[in-house]
Amino acid sequence: MNNQSFNTNYKIANVSKDEEKAIKKIEEELKNITKKDFVIIAWEKEQ
């Protein structure tokens, strides 16, 4: 793999209200499927 194409620089994501709703929805879907209470932590790749 070419190291130049592999981005390892991440920051905590700034999440909009709509994105937060989507994340909460996915967390609920995961709980329904797995019966476990997962929490999604949003990291964002820096450009």
Secondary structure, DSSP 8 states (H G I E B T S, - for coil): --GGG----EEE----HHHHHHHHHHHHHHHHHHSS------EEE--
